[in-house]
Amino acid sequence: MKRTNSRFPNLLDRLYPPEQRRRSAAMAVLLGALATVYFLLPTPAPESLKDEEDIALVSSSPTANQPDPLYRPFEEKSATESPPKTVDLALRRGDTLQGTLLRHGLTPASANDLIKQLQPFYDPRKMRAGDTFRLLLDHEHGIQGLEHSADGVIVRVTSTENGWIAERREVPFKRESKVIRGNIRGSLFEDGVDAGLSPPQIHKLVNLFEYDIDFFSDLRRGDDFSVIFEEKQYANGQREEGKLLAAEIQAGGSPYQIFYYQGKKEKGSYYDNRGEALMKAFLRAPLNYRRISSPFRINRRHPIFRTVRPHQAIDYAAPTGTPVVAVGHGQVTFSGTRGGYGRMVEIRHDDGYVSRYAHFSRIPKEIRVGKSISRGEVVGYVGQTGHATGPHLHFEMLKKGRKINFLDLKLASVDRLTGSELQEFLAMRERRLALLQGSVATSPENPHS
């Protein structure tokens, strides 16, 4: 008989000794016996586990598909119930509501379902950086609901056994007048923010005064401003900026005032201290500019031709590409290139006025002869075409064919209050002037009067 090679049995003994193999075999037999006994035992009756199941349900936290039993939307809680945990969040720049929900643990499908329930009441696509909302959390910090309030309405989306459900409810609130005062040291924006105004409030202020104040040239260091705006204080603790009710700005030492008044009209408007509507026939300036490089004057040495000749226009220095808007409603009578004007647009207005905008780098293709133009509509972009030594807007205003100094033009209001409405307005004006000038304390006030 041929002898077997002994190298393999020796290798097996070294890797897995006989004694260890015997112990493993014994353990396998024991486990098999225990398994047989386990499967032969009878299954416990359901009643025997009833108490344990009840304890487990009471002590467990709701899942994403279960409503929080401690939270009842829009209802008062009993003394023994605790409110849901909440976290107030604000959208970050470049963020979305869906992205925020995903970061806080919702699945993409659940986040989409929640947003779909919110959409009939509020479009999440309109949410911007800084907009706030509140998440309702269970005891495991899972999202059980969302609250968002805007325009005096709170929308709450909560999780139920049947999915997300949205409810809408108006929140009680009260209005209070708030006064902010400041002093110009640098710019209205910087000093307004330092005084406590928000950027949207400052933008509103500039838009209201744009017919009377040129914020690039009229303001002086040391000029004062005061603003009254409405603040809504909701029963849920949230606050919301309301209407700008009144404001006063000292510009170059001269006071300018505006007041919100509704009267018997469905929609209120803003008026000056005489009850005349703020909207004038023309804007005070056709663009945001750095400086007036050449004012309207009879004798000026021309920078190119080196001769003394009248400059019956205003040159606004501004970077190339700065948008230029029409100062008033009208109709385009010229759009193209004309000699030393370079690229130019001419607009005919009511009452024999004509405005010209020259040296454009480009003109929007829709600005054509015959087109009706609205006040504030972009008609071109700053350049230096034609006879120009640098980028600027050459602006002319004509009255019945004669060039006039636009900066000296007294702009008439397009509307004014009369009769009983004027008397009611004047009484309201005195109350708000007292607030603006600090002679009385702030108090709740009807913003419509």
C-alpha positions in Angstrom: 0.0 0.0 0.0 1.3 3.5 -0.9 2.0 5.6 2.1 0.1 9.0 2.3 2.1 12.2 2.5 2.1 13.3 6.2 2.6 17.0 5.6 -1.2 17.8 5.4 -2.3 16.0 8.7 0.5 17.8 10.5 -0.6 21.2 9.1 -4.3 20.5 10.1 -3.2 19.7 13.6 -1.2 22.9 13.9 -4.0 25.1 12.6 -7.0 23.3 14.4 -5.7 21.0 17.3 -7.7 17.9 18.0 -8.7 19.0 21.5 -10.3 22.2 20.1 -12.1 20.2 17.4 -13.7 18.0 20.2 -14.9 21.0 22.2 -16.4 22.7 19.1 -18.3 19.4 18.3 -19.7 19.2 21.8 -20.8 22.9 21.7 -22.6 22.3 18.4 -24.5 19.3 19.9 -25.6 21.4 22.9 -26.8 24.3 20.7 -28.8 22.0 18.6 -30.5 20.5 21.6 -31.4 24.0 22.9 -32.9 25.0 19.6 -35.0 21.9 19.5 -36.4 22.6 23.0 -37.2 26.3 22.1 -39.2 25.5 19.0 -41.1 22.7 20.8 -42.4 25.1 23.5 -45.9 26.5 23.0 -46.4 30.1 21.8 -47.6 32.5 24.6 -51.1 33.8 24.3 -51.6 37.4 23.2 -53.3 38.3 26.4 -50.1 37.5 28.3 -48.2 40.3 26.5 -50.9 43.0 26.7 -49.5 44.8 29.7 -46.0 44.9 28.2 -47.3 46.3 24.9 -49.2 49.0 26.7 -46.1 50.0 28.6 -44.0 50.1 25.4 -46.6 52.3 23.6 -46.8 54.8 26.4 -43.1 55.1 26.8 -42.2 55.3 23.1 -41.8 58.5 21.1 -44.0 59.1 18.1 -42.5 58.2 14.7 -42.5 60.4 11.7 -45.9 59.0 10.7 -47.5 59.4 14.1 -48.8 62.7 15.6 -47.3 63.8 18.9 -50.0 62.8 21.5 -48.9 65.8 23.7 -49.7 68.3 20.9 -53.1 69.4 19.7 -53.0 72.0 17.0 -54.7 75.3 17.8 -56.1 74.1 21.1 -55.4 75.0 24.7 -53.5 72.5 26.6 -54.6 71.0 29.9 -52.6 71.7 33.0 -51.1 68.3 32.9 -49.9 68.5 29.3 -46.6 70.0 28.3 -46.2 72.0 25.1 -44.2 70.5 22.1 -40.6 71.3 21.8 -40.0 74.0 19.3 -37.1 75.5 17.4 -37.2 78.9 15.6 -35.2 79.0 12.4 -34.4 81.5 9.7 -33.5 80.6 6.1 -29.9 81.2 5.3 -28.7 82.8 2.1 -29.0 80.4 -0.8 -31.1 77.9 1.3 -34.6 76.6 0.8 -37.3 75.3 3.1 -36.9 71.8 1.7 -33.1 71.9 2.3 -33.7 72.9 5.9 -36.2 70.2 6.5 -33.8 67.6 5.1 -31.1 68.8 7.4 -33.4 68.3 10.4 -34.1 64.7 9.6 -37.0 64.5 7.2 -36.8 62.2 4.2 -37.1 63.8 0.8 -40.5 62.3 0.3 -41.8 63.5 3.7 -40.4 67.0 3.1 -42.1 67.2 -0.3 -45.4 66.1 1.2 -45.1 68.7 4.0 -44.4 71.5 1.5 -47.4 70.4 -0.7 -49.7 70.8 2.3 -48.2 74.3 2.9 -48.5 75.5 -0.7 -52.3 76.3 -0.8 -51.8 78.8 2.0 -48.3 80.1 1.4 -45.9 79.5 -1.5 -42.5 78.4 -0.1 -40.8 79.5 -3.2 -41.4 83.1 -2.1 -39.4 82.5 1.1 -36.1 84.5 1.2 -33.0 84.6 3.3 -34.0 85.8 6.8 -37.6 84.5 6.6 -38.4 82.7 9.8 -40.5 79.6 10.7 -40.9 77.3 13.6 -40.4 73.5 13.8 -42.4 71.4 16.3 -40.4 68.5 17.6 -41.2 65.3 19.4 -39.1 64.0 22.4 -36.7 62.4 20.0 -36.2 65.8 18.2 -38.0 64.5 15.1 -40.1 67.0 13.1 -43.8 66.7 14.0 -44.9 69.9 12.5 -44.1 73.4 11.1 -45.5 76.8 11.7 -45.1 79.8 9.4 -46.8 83.2 10.0 -47.1 86.0 7.5 -49.5 88.9 7.0 -51.4 88.2 10.3 -52.0 84.5 9.4 -50.3 81.4 10.9 -50.2 78.2 8.9 -49.4 75.0 10.9 -48.6 71.7 9.2 -48.6 68.7 11.5 -48.0 65.0 11.2 -50.9 62.5 11.5 -51.5 58.9 10.9 -52.8 59.9 7.5 -49.9 62.1 6.6 -49.3 65.8 6.9 -52.3 68.1 7.5 -52.3 71.9 7.2 -54.4 74.3 9.1 -54.8 78.1 8.8 -55.7 80.5 11.5 -55.6 84.3 11.9 -53.5 85.4 14.8 -54.8 88.2 17.1 -52.5 91.2 17.1 -52.3 94.8 18.2 -50.6 97.7 16.4 -48.2 100.1 18.0 -46.4 103.1 16.7 -42.7 103.1 17.0 -40.4 106.1 16.4 -36.8 106.0 15.3 -34.6 109.1 15.1 -31.1 109.6 13.8 -28.5 111.9 12.4 -26.7 111.9 9.1 -23.0 111.4 9.6 -22.2 109.4 6.4 -25.2 108.1 4.5 -28.8 107.5 5.1 -28.4 103.8 4.8 -25.5 103.4 7.3 -26.9 105.9 9.8 -30.5 104.5 9.4 -29.3 101.0 10.2 -27.4 102.3 13.2 -30.5 104.1 14.4 -32.6 100.9 14.2 -34.2 101.0 10.8 -34.2 97.8 8.7 -32.8 97.9 5.1 -36.4 97.5 3.6 -37.6 100.4 5.7 -34.8 102.6 4.4 -35.5 101.5 0.8 -39.2 102.5 1.4 -38.1 105.8 2.8 -35.9 106.6 -0.2 -38.7 105.6 -2.6 -41.2 107.9 -0.9 -38.9 111.0 -0.8 -37.4 110.5 -4.3 -39.7 113.2 -5.8 -38.4 115.8 -3.4 -34.9 114.8 -2.2 -31.9 113.8 -4.3 -30.2 111.5 -1.8 -26.8 111.9 -3.6 -26.6 115.6 -3.4 -29.2 117.1 -1.1 -28.2 115.4 2.2 -25.6 117.1 4.4 -23.7 115.9 7.4 -25.7 116.8 10.5 -29.1 116.5 8.9 -31.7 114.8 11.1 -34.3 112.1 10.3 -37.2 110.7 12.2 -39.5 107.9 11.2 -42.8 106.5 12.6 -43.7 103.0 11.5 -46.3 100.5 12.6 -45.3 97.4 14.4 -47.7 94.4 14.7 -47.4 92.4 17.9 -49.0 89.0 17.6 -50.5 86.9 20.4 -47.9 84.1 19.6 -45.1 86.5 20.5 -44.0 87.3 16.9 -43.5 90.8 15.7 -43.9 92.1 12.2 -43.0 95.4 10.6 -46.1 97.3 9.4 -46.6 100.4 7.3 -44.4 103.5 7.4 -46.8 106.0 8.9 -44.8 109.2 8.8 -41.3 110.5 8.4 -39.3 113.8 8.4 -35.9 114.3 6.8 -33.8 117.4 7.0 -32.1 117.7 3.7 -29.6 120.6 3.4 -31.3 122.3 6.3 -34.8 122.1 4.8 -37.5 119.8 6.4 -39.4 117.4 4.2 -42.3 115.4 5.6 -44.5 112.6 4.5 -47.7 111.1 6.0 -49.7 108.0 5.3 -53.4 108.6 5.0 -56.3 106.4 4.0 -59.5 108.3 4.7 -62.5 106.9 2.9 -60.5 105.3 0.1 -60.0 101.5 -0.1 -56.3 102.0 -0.3 -54.2 104.6 1.5 -51.5 106.8 0.0 -48.7 109.1 1.1 -49.0 112.9 1.2 -46.8 115.8 2.1 -47.6 118.2 5.0 -50.1 120.1 2.8 -52.1 117.1 1.8 -50.6 116.8 -1.7 -49.8 113.4 -3.0 -46.1 112.6 -3.1 -46.2 111.4 -6.7 -45.0 114.2 -8.9 -44.9 114.5 -12.6 -41.1 113.8 -12.7 -38.6 112.0 -10.6 -35.9 114.2 -9.0 -33.1 112.3 -10.8 -32.9 109.8 -13.7 -30.3 107.5 -12.1 -28.1 106.7 -9.1 -25.0 108.8 -9.7 -21.7 109.6 -8.0 -21.8 113.3 -8.6 -22.9 116.1 -11.0 -19.9 116.6 -13.1 -21.3 119.6 -14.9 -24.4 121.5 -13.9 -26.7 123.6 -16.0 -25.0 127.0 -16.7 -24.8 129.6 -19.4 -21.0 129.8 -19.6 -18.8 126.7 -19.5 -15.5 125.9 -21.1 -16.2 122.7 -23.2 -13.8 119.9 -22.1 -13.2 118.8 -25.8 -13.5 121.9 -27.9 -11.9 124.3 -25.3 -14.4 127.0 -26.1 -16.8 128.8 -23.8 -20.4 127.8 -24.6 -23.6 127.3 -22.7 -24.2 124.0 -21.0 -27.9 123.8 -20.9 -28.0 120.3 -19.4 -26.9 118.3 -16.4 -24.1 115.8 -16.6 -24.4 113.0 -14.0 -21.1 111.1 -13.5 -21.7 107.4 -13.1 -20.0 104.1 -14.0 -20.5 102.7 -17.5 -23.5 100.4 -17.5 -25.4 102.3 -14.8 -29.2 102.0 -15.6 -30.9 105.3 -16.5 -34.7 105.6 -16.1 -37.3 107.9 -17.5 -38.1 110.8 -15.1 -41.8 110.7 -16.1 -44.5 109.1 -18.2 -44.3 109.8 -21.9 -43.7 108.6 -25.4 -40.4 107.9 -27.2 -39.8 110.4 -30.0 -36.2 109.4 -30.8 -34.0 106.4 -30.1 -30.7 106.0 -31.8 -27.5 107.9 -32.6 -27.4 111.7 -33.1 -24.1 113.6 -33.6 -22.3 114.7 -30.4 -25.1 113.2 -28.3 -24.0 109.7 -29.3 -26.6 107.1 -28.4 -29.6 109.0 -27.2 -33.3 108.6 -26.2 -35.8 111.5 -26.3 -39.2 111.3 -24.6 -42.2 113.7 -24.9 -44.2 114.3 -21.7 -47.4 116.1 -20.9 -47.7 119.9 -20.7 -45.0 120.5 -23.4 -42.1 118.9 -21.6 -39.4 116.8 -23.4 -36.5 114.9 -21.7 -33.3 113.8 -23.4 -30.8 111.2 -22.2 -27.5 111.0 -24.1 -24.0 109.3 -24.3 -25.6 105.9 -23.7 -23.4 102.8 -24.0 -26.4 100.9 -25.2 -30.2 101.3 -25.5 -32.6 98.4 -24.8 -34.0 97.1 -28.1 -37.6 97.6 -26.9 -37.0 101.4 -26.5 -38.3 102.4 -30.0 -40.0 105.5 -31.4 -43.7 105.5 -30.5 -43.3 103.3 -27.4 -45.2 104.5 -24.3 -42.8 104.9 -21.3 -43.6 104.7 -17.6 -42.0 106.8 -14.9 -38.9 104.8 -13.6 -38.6 102.6 -16.7 -35.1 101.9 -17.8 -34.4 103.6 -21.2 -30.6 103.1 -21.5 -27.2 102.6 -19.8 -24.5 105.1 -19.0 -21.6 105.3 -21.5 -19.4 107.8 -23.3 -20.6 107.7 -26.9 -20.5 111.0 -28.9 -18.7 114.0 -27.6 -17.8 112.7 -24.1 -14.5 112.6 -22.2 -15.7 109.9 -19.7 -18.7 107.8 -18.7 -21.7 110.0 -17.7 -25.3 110.8 -18.5 -26.0 114.0 -20.4 -29.6 115.0 -19.4 -31.7 117.7 -20.8 -35.2 119.0 -20.0 -37.1 121.2 -22.4 -40.3 123.2 -21.9 -42.1 124.0 -25.1 -38.9 123.7 -27.0 -36.7 125.8 -24.6 -34.0 124.1 -22.5 -34.5 124.6 -18.8 -32.6 123.8 -15.6 -34.2 120.6 -14.4 -32.8 121.1 -10.8 -34.8 124.3 -10.5 -38.0 122.9 -11.8 -40.8 123.0 -9.2 -42.5 119.6 -9.5 -46.3 119.7 -9.1 -48.2 117.0 -7.3 -50.6 114.9 -9.4 -53.3 114.7 -6.6 -54.3 116.6 -3.5 -56.8 116.2 -0.6 -59.8 118.6 -0.3 -62.8 119.3 1.9 -63.4 117.1 4.9 -60.7 114.6 4.0 -58.1 117.5 4.1 -59.4 118.6 7.5 -59.1 115.0 8.8 -55.7 114.7 7.3 -54.4 117.9 8.9 -55.6 116.7 12.4 -53.8 113.4 11.9 -50.7 115.3 10.7 -50.5 117.2 13.9 -50.7 114.1 16.0 -47.9 112.4 14.0 -45.8 115.6 13.9 -45.8 115.5 17.7 -44.5 112.0 17.6 -41.9 112.7 15.0 -40.6 115.7 16.9 -40.6 113.9 20.3 -43.2 116.1 22.1 -45.4 113.1 23.0 -44.8 109.5 23.8 -45.7 106.7 21.4 -49.0 104.9 21.8 -51.3 102.6 19.9 -52.9 104.4 17.0 -55.2 103.8 14.1 -52.9 103.7 11.1 -55.8 104.4 8.7 -56.5 107.9 10.0 
